[in-house]
Amino acid sequence: PDGMDTQVFSLETLKRSASMTSAPLDREHVTLHIRNHPELFSHVHLVAPPEMHWPELGLTLDEPEDYELLKRIIEHFGEDNSLFGCLDAVRLLRANPDWVAINKAIQRKGDT
């Protein structure tokens, strides 16, 4: 799901990238320059296991609808299960497609 992705870079790579760009968007999203220049930086792209791979699902907190969806997920698991994970959330949402509809119409900015 969008919002559950991770990027890992060495400090050396981050410093090298920072020395190559002063674009405001690259400064705000510090890994954007690295990802936009694969010819300059080696990388490995890993995809989530099939049971968790759902890139169209938005689990970010950018809009009021995102808040509503995340609130429902958290309330579902309750205080007794505060350490639920991505797979738990994906399974819950696959079983409750009406919940997924809460923030489905949001137009995301893209990969920043």
C-alpha positions as CSV (number, residue, x, y, z in Angstrom):
1,P,0.0,0.0,0.0
2,D,1.0,3.6,-0.6
3,G,2.3,4.9,2.7
4,M,3.9,1.6,3.8
5,D,6.9,1.8,1.4
6,T,10.5,2.3,2.6
7,Q,13.6,3.7,1.0
8,V,17.1,3.0,2.4
9,F,20.2,4.8,1.2
10,S,23.7,5.2,2.6
11,L,24.8,8.5,4.0
12,E,27.4,8.6,1.2
13,T,24.7,8.4,-1.4
14,L,22.6,11.1,0.2
15,K,25.6,13.4,0.5
16,R,26.5,12.8,-3.2
17,S,23.0,13.5,-4.3
18,A,22.7,16.6,-2.2
19,S,25.9,18.0,-3.9
20,M,24.5,17.4,-7.3
21,T,21.2,19.3,-7.0
22,S,19.7,22.4,-5.5
23,A,16.2,22.1,-6.9
24,P,13.6,22.9,-4.3
25,L,11.6,19.7,-4.9
26,D,14.8,17.6,-4.5
27,R,15.5,19.4,-1.2
28,E,12.0,18.7,0.0
29,H,12.0,15.0,-1.1
30,V,15.6,14.1,-0.5
31,T,15.5,10.8,-2.4
32,L,13.7,12.1,-5.5
33,H,17.0,13.1,-7.2
34,I,18.4,9.6,-6.5
35,R,15.4,7.8,-7.9
36,N,15.2,10.1,-11.0
37,H,18.8,9.3,-11.9
38,P,19.2,5.5,-11.8
39,E,22.2,5.9,-14.2
40,L,24.1,7.7,-11.4
41,F,23.0,5.6,-8.4
42,S,22.8,1.8,-8.2
43,H,19.6,0.5,-6.6
44,V,17.6,-2.6,-5.8
45,H,13.8,-2.4,-6.1
46,L,11.9,-4.9,-3.9
47,V,8.2,-5.6,-4.3
48,A,6.0,-6.6,-1.4
49,P,5.0,-10.3,-1.1
50,P,1.7,-11.0,-3.1
51,E,-0.5,-11.0,0.0
52,M,0.6,-7.4,0.8
53,H,1.1,-6.0,-2.7
54,W,-1.7,-3.5,-3.2
55,P,-0.1,-0.3,-4.6
56,E,-3.5,1.3,-5.4
57,L,-4.4,1.3,-1.7
58,G,-3.7,4.6,0.1
59,L,-2.6,4.4,3.7
60,T,-1.1,7.9,3.9
61,L,-2.5,10.7,5.9
62,D,-2.9,13.6,3.5
63,E,-6.6,14.3,3.4
64,P,-9.6,14.1,5.8
65,E,-10.7,10.9,4.0
66,D,-7.4,9.3,4.8
67,Y,-7.9,10.2,8.4
68,E,-11.3,8.5,8.4
69,L,-9.9,5.3,6.9
70,L,-6.9,5.1,9.2
71,K,-9.2,5.9,12.2
72,R,-11.4,2.9,11.3
73,I,-8.5,0.6,11.0
74,I,-7.0,1.6,14.3
75,E,-10.4,1.4,16.1
76,H,-10.9,-2.0,14.6
77,F,-7.8,-3.4,16.1
78,G,-8.3,-1.5,19.4
79,E,-5.9,-0.9,22.3
80,D,-5.4,-4.6,22.8
81,N,-3.7,-5.0,19.5
82,S,-1.8,-1.8,19.0
83,L,1.0,-3.6,17.2
84,F,-0.9,-4.8,14.2
85,G,1.0,-4.7,10.9
86,C,0.6,-4.0,7.2
87,L,-0.6,-7.6,6.5
88,D,-3.3,-7.2,9.2
89,A,-4.5,-4.0,7.7
90,V,-4.5,-5.4,4.1
91,R,-6.5,-8.4,5.2
92,L,-9.0,-6.2,7.0
93,L,-9.4,-4.0,4.0
94,R,-9.8,-6.9,1.6
95,A,-12.6,-8.1,3.8
96,N,-14.2,-4.6,3.9
97,P,-14.1,-3.1,0.4
98,D,-16.5,-0.4,1.5
99,W,-13.8,1.0,3.8
100,V,-11.3,1.1,0.9
101,A,-13.9,3.3,-1.0
102,I,-13.5,6.0,1.7
103,N,-10.3,7.5,0.2
104,K,-10.2,5.8,-3.2
105,A,-11.2,9.0,-5.1
106,I,-8.3,11.1,-3.8
107,Q,-5.9,12.1,-6.5
108,R,-2.3,11.5,-5.2
109,K,0.6,13.7,-6.2
110,G,2.6,10.8,-7.5
111,D,6.0,9.4,-6.5
112,T,7.7,12.2,-4.5
